[in-house]
Amino acid sequence: MINRIEKIKEYLGDSRDDLLTHKCKTVTVDQLTLPGPDSLDKVFTESDRSVQVLKSLASIYNHGRLGGTGFLSILPVDQGIEHTAGSSFAPNPMYFDPENIIKLAIEGGCNAVATTFGGLALHARKYAHKIPFIVKINHNELLTYPYTYDQIMFGSVREAWNLGAAAVGATIYFGSAEANRQIQEVSEAFEEAHGLGMGTILWCYTRNSAFKTVDRDYHTAADLTGQANHIGVTIKADLIKQKLPETNGGFRDLKFGKTDPAMYDKLATNHPIDLCRYQVISNYMGKIGLINSGGASSGASDFAEAVRTAVINKRAGGTGLISGRKAFQRPFKEGVQLLNIIQDVYLSEDITIA
């Protein structure tokens, strides 16, 4: 039987040596607050988070296969609204039934399940005590034509609390024309969620047509996503969800904002782990956990892509992965296996912080 690290190396393929042996020389590991069994103690016990918020966060950190490690594996399924239900669930129609989303998170050993008001509310009494709920409180409504990209509230924070949520999740489209309003709305929602004893998770996405040029898409640039993260922790997100950085130089190349040459030649390199570390340091040097998204399903390469993302996130100092489509757009058992291989990266003592 192939052991855990050998299976991970097999999925990494030709990039295994580069990803597993890289040493980060930009911001060194001794400057970071790293995930661990005492993560909540190190970060939040001296904060203004209430005892009830700490209990809610602990319920997430201590659940599932990664429980007690300081790392997180979360199943997010909000694509039925964000990408249309038909396009999201056509590959596996069983997930039109939201109970199966919860079942996948449980069988997959996840720390929590993040999905919509309707899906969680419909099954709250059966499952709220079996796995922590994260209610996504706003969405991009995709039925308007022509498309209008905005995040609007789909329910109240109080209702999320009523159905037993451990945390609320929200998205802000940083860089968009609507960003200022969204920042104010989500800030108020997070304040109320903390007041009711729930944790807060922010989907920190950049969105602006000017961020995509003929030859490069800067929506995943380390500097732009890092700044989005930094605004996110400023409005008191307890966790930041962000896409894995694939490039850098958004501010510099698009010639806006304010920059310093050290952002590009001292705080980051082109190595994927160093780019992700820039996201981590933007989260108050790792005090607020970075969970990277798993991305779209690519079919046969999903397992390899998921392992690569998890290795980069962990070695950069991140807190985990929040992966949905790669898991639920395939047969149930394969979805469980994919979630488990992600978790194996964080359980492996052979994979250390770079």
ChimeraX attribute file (.defattr): number of C-alpha atoms within 10 A of each C-alpha:
attribute: neighborCount
match mode: 1-to-1
recipient: residues
	/A:1	5
	/A:2	8
	/A:3	7
	/A:4	15
	/A:5	16
	/A:6	11
	/A:7	15
	/A:8	23
	/A:9	18
	/A:10	14
	/A:11	20
	/A:12	22
	/A:13	11
	/A:14	10
	/A:15	12
	/A:16	16
	/A:17	11
	/A:18	12
	/A:19	20
	/A:20	19
	/A:21	13
	/A:22	16
	/A:23	16
	/A:24	19
	/A:25	13
	/A:26	17
	/A:27	18
	/A:28	14
	/A:29	18
	/A:30	7
	/A:31	10
	/A:32	17
	/A:33	21
	/A:34	25
	/A:35	23
	/A:36	14
	/A:37	15
	/A:38	12
	/A:39	22
	/A:40	19
	/A:41	12
	/A:42	15
	/A:43	15
	/A:44	18
	/A:45	13
	/A:46	9
	/A:47	9
	/A:48	9
	/A:49	17
	/A:50	16
	/A:51	12
	/A:52	16
	/A:53	23
	/A:54	20
	/A:55	16
	/A:56	21
	/A:57	22
	/A:58	19
	/A:59	20
	/A:60	29
	/A:61	23
	/A:62	19
	/A:63	21
	/A:64	23
	/A:65	20
	/A:66	22
	/A:67	19
	/A:68	18
	/A:69	18
	/A:70	21
	/A:71	28
	/A:72	29
	/A:73	31
	/A:74	26
	/A:75	30
	/A:76	25
	/A:77	25
	/A:78	23
	/A:79	19
	/A:80	17
	/A:81	17
	/A:82	17
	/A:83	15
	/A:84	14
	/A:85	15
	/A:86	13
	/A:87	10
	/A:88	21
	/A:89	20
	/A:90	12
	/A:91	14
	/A:92	13
	/A:93	14
	/A:94	16
	/A:95	21
	/A:96	16
	/A:97	11
	/A:98	18
	/A:99	17
	/A:100	15
	/A:101	23
	/A:102	29
	/A:103	16
	/A:104	21
	/A:105	27
	/A:106	22
	/A:107	16
	/A:108	26
	/A:109	23
	/A:110	27
	/A:111	25
	/A:112	28
	/A:113	26
	/A:114	26
	/A:115	24
	/A:116	26
	/A:117	22
	/A:118	13
	/A:119	20
	/A:120	27
	/A:121	21
	/A:122	13
	/A:123	14
	/A:124	19
	/A:125	12
	/A:126	11
	/A:127	18
	/A:128	17
	/A:129	11
	/A:130	13
	/A:131	22
	/A:132	30
	/A:133	30
	/A:134	29
	/A:135	32
	/A:136	27
	/A:137	23
	/A:138	26
	/A:139	20
	/A:140	21
	/A:141	18
	/A:142	16
	/A:143	12
	/A:144	8
	/A:145	6
	/A:146	7
	/A:147	10
	/A:148	11
	/A:149	18
	/A:150	19
	/A:151	21
	/A:152	18
	/A:153	18
	/A:154	15
	/A:155	15
	/A:156	15
	/A:157	24
	/A:158	13
	/A:159	14
	/A:160	25
	/A:161	18
	/A:162	11
	/A:163	18
	/A:164	20
	/A:165	28
	/A:166	28
	/A:167	29
	/A:168	26
	/A:169	25
	/A:170	26
	/A:171	25
	/A:172	29
	/A:173	22
	/A:174	24
	/A:175	18
	/A:176	17
	/A:177	13
	/A:178	15
	/A:179	17
	/A:180	13
	/A:181	13
	/A:182	22
	/A:183	18
	/A:184	13
	/A:185	17
	/A:186	24
	/A:187	18
	/A:188	13
	/A:189	21
	/A:190	26
	/A:191	18
	/A:192	15
	/A:193	24
	/A:194	24
	/A:195	14
	/A:196	16
	/A:197	22
	/A:198	28
	/A:199	29
	/A:200	27
	/A:201	24
	/A:202	24
	/A:203	23
	/A:204	25
	/A:205	20
	/A:206	25
	/A:207	21
	/A:208	14
	/A:209	12
	/A:210	12
	/A:211	19
	/A:212	15
	/A:213	10
	/A:214	5
	/A:215	6
	/A:216	13
	/A:217	16
	/A:218	27
	/A:219	25
	/A:220	23
	/A:221	24
	/A:222	31
	/A:223	26
	/A:224	26
	/A:225	27
	/A:226	24
	/A:227	18
	/A:228	25
	/A:229	30
	/A:230	21
	/A:231	17
	/A:232	28
	/A:233	22
	/A:234	12
	/A:235	17
	/A:236	19
	/A:237	29
	/A:238	25
	/A:239	23
	/A:240	26
	/A:241	24
	/A:242	25
	/A:243	24
	/A:244	24
	/A:245	24
	/A:246	16
	/A:247	20
	/A:248	24
	/A:249	16
	/A:250	22
	/A:251	17
	/A:252	17
	/A:253	10
	/A:254	13
	/A:255	10
	/A:256	9
	/A:257	9
	/A:258	7
	/A:259	13
	/A:260	8
	/A:261	9
	/A:262	9
	/A:263	17
	/A:264	19
	/A:265	11
	/A:266	11
	/A:267	18
	/A:268	24
	/A:269	19
	/A:270	13
	/A:271	16
	/A:272	20
	/A:273	29
	/A:274	25
	/A:275	26
	/A:276	31
	/A:277	35
	/A:278	27
	/A:279	35
	/A:280	30
	/A:281	24
	/A:282	24
	/A:283	28
	/A:284	16
	/A:285	19
	/A:286	23
	/A:287	23
	/A:288	29
	/A:289	29
	/A:290	33
	/A:291	28
	/A:292	26
	/A:293	24
	/A:294	26
	/A:295	17
	/A:296	14
	/A:297	19
	/A:298	12
	/A:299	10
	/A:300	9
	/A:301	11
	/A:302	19
	/A:303	24
	/A:304	19
	/A:305	20
	/A:306	25
	/A:307	25
	/A:308	22
	/A:309	25
	/A:310	30
	/A:311	26
	/A:312	25
	/A:313	28
	/A:314	27
	/A:315	25
	/A:316	31
	/A:317	27
	/A:318	30
	/A:319	29
	/A:320	29
	/A:321	28
	/A:322	28
	/A:323	25
	/A:324	25
	/A:325	23
	/A:326	23
	/A:327	28
	/A:328	30
	/A:329	22
	/A:330	18
	/A:331	12
	/A:332	20
	/A:333	13
	/A:334	16
	/A:335	21
	/A:336	21
	/A:337	16
	/A:338	23
	/A:339	29
	/A:340	18
	/A:341	21
	/A:342	26
	/A:343	25
	/A:344	20
	/A:345	25
	/A:346	26
	/A:347	16
	/A:348	12
	/A:349	10
	/A:350	11
	/A:351	18
	/A:352	15
	/A:353	21
	/A:354	20
